[in-house]
Amino acid sequence: MAERFDVVVIGAGPGGFRAAKRCAQRGASVAMVEREFVGGTCLNWGCIPSKTLLASAHLLLRARHAADMGIDIPSATPNWPKIQQRREAILTGIRKGMLGTVKASKITHIEGCATVTAPGRIMVVRSVPARASQETPGGVATNDRELEAGKLILATGSESIQLRNIPFDGQVIISSKEALSLPQIPKSMLIVGGGVIGCEMACAYAAFGTKVTIVEALDRLLPMEDSWVSRLLEREFKSQGIEAITARKVMSVDQSTSPAKVSLDDGQTIEAEKVLVAVGRRPATDAQIVQALRLEMNGPAIKVNRKMETSVPGVYAVGDAVGTTNLAHGATAEGEIAAANAAGGNEEMLDYTLVPRVVFTFPEVASVGKSEEKCQAEGRDINIGKGFYRGNGRCLAENETCGQFHAVRDNAMNEIVGISMVGDMATEFVAFARTLLGTVEPIRQITFPHPTISETIEDALHEALGELLFEQ
């Protein structure tokens, strides 16, 4: 007999977990199905483990430059086993915390693989260690659970894109998942793709001593950001020993030798112990679920409206499965909307450009709203205000002088419509920057404390807005 729930959520990553929690807080009975670990890709093979490695790498770089600040540190070297132990301890601790929240929220957490047999009907196949009385070949027993759902939220996440000419083997040609837990620091690594994942992993491994080369098919790194961001980042990468080759494609990888030989489309050959393919992620949509529900698709992604509802009434989808932001915090925002509507509300996602974009490179990159180049493409009359780390007292004191803030003013609207930033702590400032978009009045009322990095935001805003700050 099927177990009845008001809402069933398939997937326990950022979007699914938030949706389940919010539905439960609104009084709904909720089941959350996850086939692997709670937290999804973000917690287990993405955001958190990568930031853990980057934190160790950043501390290592700081230690190596300590003499610039009058501190002598004889030796600063990475202890890879301890770095990996710390990573795993952090993941385990967060998982326990999330499971505690699930229990406290009275959410039914079901481990297993979910399939949809009919609208509102879900079968969960759960594999558990076999007991002596129910042994099966391979030592696994299978328990099936049938669920009945009033509303369904799909949060099935994404998977690494694999290139046909260089398929993953998990040893030499790896995805970001393997890159986070390599048995040892490689001597050399070629990264295919100069996007967020590729650039972050380049910073981490270069700091640990790996010779890193990035090959990007487009003409610059982080092509989704403004060109000034890419230029600044490429300059800083060079100082870190990271070689960036743009406007080139990887054609093949010859593994008959060690290290492997990577051939580019210009005839160049580069040797690398590891080849990390980081050309993006695609929605991990289950073909069986799509077919059973007859969902409309937008390419590989599930098609949704602004209420996060699919083409099937009462079925919602969020996060990487819908291919909107491919960001954990974008998924949680969508989870909030889907939960509200699944619980009887009437809410919509707003402008996706207002979802902050962050990259945890050295230096960090963050932006929100419209980019300079997007405004120019739309024919907007804009003014750019700039603030520089090199002229900021706190940045000089901290020896973090590489950085800029750019504020974009739409002259016709007389409003700030976008902010981009590169530099230390940029990812921490971007949520505050979001509150400054679309208005002028609050900016006059803000007193920026001195000496802080935030004063560079003040500089950029004053230059962008100019006389508007003083008009009554």
N, C-alpha and C positions, 0 to 999 in steps of 0.2 A: 504494500500500500504506500502511495506516495506521501512524502512529508510536505506539508503545506507551509509556504512562506509568503509574506507580502512582497518581498523583493529578494531575488537571487542575483548575486554579483559573481561573474566568472572572471577571475583574475584578482590577485591581491597586491598589485603594484601600487604606485602612488595614487593613480586615478581610482582604481577599484577599492583600495583600502579607505580612501576618503569618502567615496560614495557609500560604502557599507556603513561606515561610522555615522555619517550624517543621516542616513535613512533610519538607523537605530535610534539616534537622538530625537528624531521626529516621531518616534513611537511605533515604527514598522518592525515586524518580525523579519529578520535578515539572515540569509545564509550566504557565506562567502566561500567560493570554491577556488583552490589554488593547487596546481599540479606539482609545483616545486616548493620554493621557500616564500614565506610571506615577505613582502617588500619588493618582489619582482626583480626585474633587471636593475633598476636604479639602486636598490640597496645591496644586492648580492653580486652583480657583475658590471656595475656602471658608476653612477654618481658617487656613492660613498666610498667604495674601495679605491677608485681613481683619486679622489680627493685625499684619502689617507696616504697614498703613495706620494702625491704632490706635496702634502704637508711635510713629509720626511725630506723630500728633495729640496723644498724651499729652505728648511732649517739648515740643511747641508750647505746650500749656497751662501746663506747668511754667515755660517761659521767660517767658510772659506774667505769671506770678505771682512771678517771681524777686525783684521789688522787696520783696515781703513778707518775704524772707529776707536782705535787705540786698545784693542783687546787682542792679545796673542794666544792663539789656539794652535798648539804644535801640530796636531793632526786631526783631520775631519774626514772620515771614510764611512761609507754605508755598511751596515751590518744587515745583509739581506735576510737571513733567517729571522732576525728580530723584527725587521720591518714587516715581513709577512705574518709573523705571529701577532703583531699589533693590529694589522689589517683584519685578521680573522676574529680577534677578540672584540673589535669594534662592531663588526657585522653581527656576531653572536649576541652581543649586548643589546643592539637595537632590535634584533628579531624578538628577543625575550620581552622587551618593552612593548613592541607592537602586539604580541600575543596576549600580554597583560591587558592592553587596551581592548582587544577583541573580547576577552572574557568579561571585563568590567562593563562593556557595552551590551552584553548578552547577545552577541553575534555568534551564530553557529558557524564555526570554521571547519570546512570539510577538505581534507587532502585527497586529491585525485584528479583525474582527467574528465572534464565535463563534455557531454555531447547533448545536443537538443534533439529530442525525438519528435516533438511537435510543439507548436506555439504554447508556451507556458509549461512545457514538460522537459525536464532535464534529467539525464542519467549520468551518475558519477561513478566511474570505475576507480576503485581505490586499491593500490597495491601496498600491502603491509607485510612485515616479516612473518613467515609461516609459523604456526604453532605445531607442536608435535602431533596433535590430533588431526591436522588438516594440511599436511605437507603436499606440495605439488612439485613438479619438476622445476628445478631452479630455486627451490626453497622460498617461493612466494605464494601467498594466498590472496585471493581477490574478493573484495567485498563491494557489491554494487549497492548504490542508494538512488532511489528515484525521488526527484523533487518536483513539486508543483509551485509555480511562481505566478503571483499576480502581475508583477513587473520584472523585467529582466534587464540587467546592465552588463554589457560586454566590455571588458577591460583586459583584452588578451595580449596587449603589448606589441613588441616588435622583435626583429631578429637582424643580425648583421647581414648586409648585402654581400654576396659571394660573387666574385668575378669568374666568368667561365674559363678564361685562359690561365688563371692562377687560383684554383680551388683550394679551400682550406684543407690542411692535413693535421692541424693541431700541434705540429712539431716545428717545422720550419716556416710554413705559411700559416699564420695565426690570425685570429680575430681579437678584438679588444678583450674578450672574456679570458682567453689564455694569456694575454699580455699582462694582466693584473696579477697573475700568480705563477710566473715562470720559476722553475726550480733554481735558477741562478741568473745573475745580471749578464746579459749577452755583451760580447765585445763590440758588435756592430748590429744595427737595425735599420732597414729601409722601410719607411712608412708610405704606403700607397694611399694618398688622400690628405689634403691640407685643410680639412675642416676642423670642427671642434675636437673630436676624439683624437685625430692624428696629431694636432698641435699640442694638446695636453699631454699625450703620451711621449711626444718628442721632448718636452720640457723635463718630465720626470726622469726618463732614461738618460738624457744628456747629463743631467746633474749627477746621476749615479755612475757616470763614467763611460757610457755606451757612445760609440760613434754613430750619430743619427743623421740620416738623410731622408728628407721628405720629398716625394714626387707628387705634384699636383697637376691635374690635366688642364685646369683653367689658368688664367694668367697671374693669379696671386693667391696667397693664403687667405683663409677665412673670406671667401668671395661673397658671403652674404652680408658682410659689413662694408662700411665705406672704405675707399681705397687708401685714405690716409692711415686708417687703422692697420691695414695690411702692410703698408710701407714701414710703419713704426715697428710692428711686430717682427717683420723680416730682418730689420736692422738689429733688433735685440737678440733674435735667434742666432744671428751670425756671431755676436759677441759671446754666446753660450756654446759655440762650436757646432750648432745645428746648421746643416746645409739644406737649403730649400731650392728645389729645381721645379720651376713652374712651366706651364704650357707644354708639358711632356706626359706621355703615357707609358705605363709598364706593359711590355708586350709578352714577356715570358720570364719564367724562373727556372734556371737549370740547377737541379739539386744533386747532380752526379758528383759534384765537388763540394768540399766544405772549406770555407763558407760558400753558400749558394751564389750563383751569378745571375743578376737581374738585368735583363735587356730592355732598354728604352726605345721609343720609336724614332730617335735620332741616331741610333746605332751605338750609343753609349752603353757600356757594361759596368755595373756596380756590384761589388761583392758585399754580402750581408749574411750574418749568422742567422738572423730572424727577419722575416718579411711580414710586417703587420699590415693587413688590408683593412683600411678604415675609410671606406668610401660612402658611409652612411648606413642607415637602417631602414628596413621595410616593415610595414604592418604584418604582424603574425596572426592573420585571420584564419580561422579554422574553416576549411572548405565545406566540411560536413554541416557546421552550424549555419553558414551562409546559404547552403542549399536547402536545409530543413526549414529555415525561416523565409527563404526567398528574398533575401536582403538585396537592396540596390547597392551597387558598389561605385566607388569613385576610383577607378584603377584598382590597385591592390588594397585600398582603404575602404572602410565601411562608410557609406554616405549618411550624413546626419544633417538635421536642420539646426537652428540656433538654440533650440531647446535640448540639443544632444540626442534627439529622438531619431531613430532610423526610419526607413520606409514602412516598417511594421509598427503599428500603434502599440505602445506599452513596452517596446524594446528600445533601449538606449545604448549608446556606445561612447567611450571616452578614451583619451590618451593616444598613444602611438597607433592604436588600431584604427583611428580615424584620420591619422596623418596630418594634423593641423600644425602643431608646434614642435612635436618631437622633444618636448621638455617635460621633466617631472612636474614642475610647478604649473605648467600648462595643463597637464593631466589632472592635477588636483583641482584646478579651477573648473575644468569641465566636469569633474566628479561632483563638485558642489552643485552645479546646475542640474546634472542628471538626477542627483539624489532629491533635490527640491521638487523636480517635476514628477519623479517616480512616486514621491510621497504626497502628491496631490497639488503641488504648487504650479506656478506659471512664470518661470524665469528663463532668461536667454543669455547666452554668451555675448559679450560686447566686442569691441574692436580688438582683434588679435594682436595688433601692433602695440597694444598697451601691456602685453605680457612681456616682461623683461627678458632679454637675451644675455646669457652670461657664458664666459669662457675662462677657465681657471689656468691660464697660461702664465708664464713669467715674462712680462707683466700681465696682469689680468685685463680682460676685455669685457665691457658690459654696455648695453644700449637699450633704449626703450623709446617707443614712438616711431616716427618716420625718420629714416636716414636722410642725409644730405642728398645722396644720389637719387633716392626715391622721389624726393621733393622736386629735384631738377627734372626728372623724367616726367613728372606730372605737370610741369610748366609753372610751378609755384615761384613767386618772387620771395626769396629768403635772405636772411642775414645770419651769419655764423658768428657766435661769440666763443672765445677760447680762453681756457685757463690752463696754466702750465705748472707741472710739478717742480720744475727746476727753479721757479721763482717763489716757491712756497717754503716758509720757515720750517714747518714740521717735516716736510719731505727731505729737506737738507739735513735736518737733525737725525732722521732715520736712515739716511743714505739711500733713499728711494726716490731718485730724481728723474726717473724715466716715466713720463705720463702726461696726458692731456685730457681735458674735458672740452667737448664741443656742444654748444647749445644751438638748436636750429629754431629761428623765429620766422614764422610766416608773416610777411609784412602786410598782406591784405587782411589777415585775421587779427594781427597784432597779438599773437600768442606764441608761446613756446610749443612746438609740435614734436620735437624729438631731442634726445640727448644721447650722445655717444661718449664713451670714456675708455681710456687705457691707462693702467697704472695700479700701484699697490692699493688694495682694498676697494677697487672699482666695483666688484660684485656686491659689496656691502652697501654701496651708495645708491645703487640703481633703483631700489624700491622707493627711497626718498625722492629720487629724481622723477619717478613716475608721478608723484603728487604735484609736481610743478608744471605738468603739461596742461595746456588748455586754459591757462589763467595767468594774470599778472599780479593782481592784488596781494595774494599771500606772500609773494617774494619780497615786497617792501617791508613786510612785518617780521621777516626772519632775521635774527641776529646770529651770524655764523661765529662760533667760538674760535678764539685765537690762542695758540697756533694749532690749527687742524688742517688736514688734507681737504676737508669740505670747503675751505675758503677758495679752492680752485673752481668749485662749482659757482660760488658767488662771482668770481671774476668773469667766468663764461657767461653767466646770466646777465650781468651788468653790461657787458659788451654787446650781447645779442639784443637786449631790450633798449638800451640807451635811454633816450628821452622819455620812453613810456613809463619808466620807473618813477618819474617825477611829475607826471601829469595827474591831475586830480579828477 
